[in-house]
Amino acid sequence: MQRRKHSAEFKQQVVQEAIETGNKALVARCHELSPNLVSKWVKAFQEKRQSRSFRHSRYCFSLRDQTVGGGE
């Protein structure tokens, strides 16, 4: 059996459906995918989103720290 390669758009669609329905197994079945694969994609999406928000908040804090006391 040959491995299938899925586009980023398809993965994003599946992840969005899984999050909206709250049922990864059902979404996997509808798209003829392994439930473990869908869970893996959802987890990767959530970690990536959390990582981005952490970097953004850290950047905002460093900018704010630079401006505090800078005008004195």
Protein Blocks (a to p, Z undefined) as FASTA:
>chain_A
ZZddddfklmmmmmmmmmmnopaklmmmmnopafklmmmmmmmmmmmmmmmmmmmmmmmm
mmmmmmgoplZZ
